[in-house]
């Protein structure tokens, strides 16, 4: 979580203004959501089948490719 907070601080934004993109629920989505960030799960690589254990671990969006990421970001930035 410190890395996410440091990134927000470096960008001079608050955590709730950030959108985190990651490929792991446990290391990316959960900490981002705990900080109030929106989160996009990029379903790729060896963790692509990782499933949330509770509704609190659900990402705001899930994507499978760069085109999907672009669309998800545009949707969340509205």
C-alpha positions, -999 to 999 in steps of 0.1 A, spaced: 0 0 0 29 23 6 38 22 -30 3 33 -41 3 61 -15 38 72 -27 26 72 -63 -4 94 -54 18 118 -34 43 120 -62 15 129 -86 1 153 -61 -33 137 -61 -54 120 -35 -58 83 -35 -95 85 -44 -86 104 -75 -64 75 -88 -72 45 -110 -49 15 -104 -44 -11 -131 -30 -44 -120 -30 -81 -128 -34 -95 -93 -64 -92 -69 -43 -98 -38 -14 -75 -45 -30 -48 -67 -68 -47 -64 -73 -52 -27 -47 -26 -15 -59 0 -41 -96 -5 -30 -86 -2 7 -71 32 -1 -102 44 -19 -87 40 -54 -107 27 -83 -91 -5 -97 -90 -22 -131 -80 -59 -132 -60 -67 -163 -67 -105 -168 -34 -117 -182 -5 -138 -173 -3 -165 -147 -28 -148 -124 -56 -143 -150 -78 -169 -133 -75 -155 -98 -109 -150 -83 -121 -125 -56 -129 -141 -23 -155 -115 -13 -174 -86 -29 -149 -62 -14 -122 -76 -37 -141 -70 -69 -124 -46 -93 -143 -17 -108 -136 -31 -142 -119 -62 -157 -101 -62 -190 -84 -87 -212 -64 -65 -237 -52 -30 -243 -84 -20 -262 -104 -31 -232 -82 -11 -209 -87 20 -230 -124 16 -229 -124 9 -191 -103 40 -184 -126 62 -206 -156 48 -187 -141 54 -153 -129 89 -161 -164 102 -171 
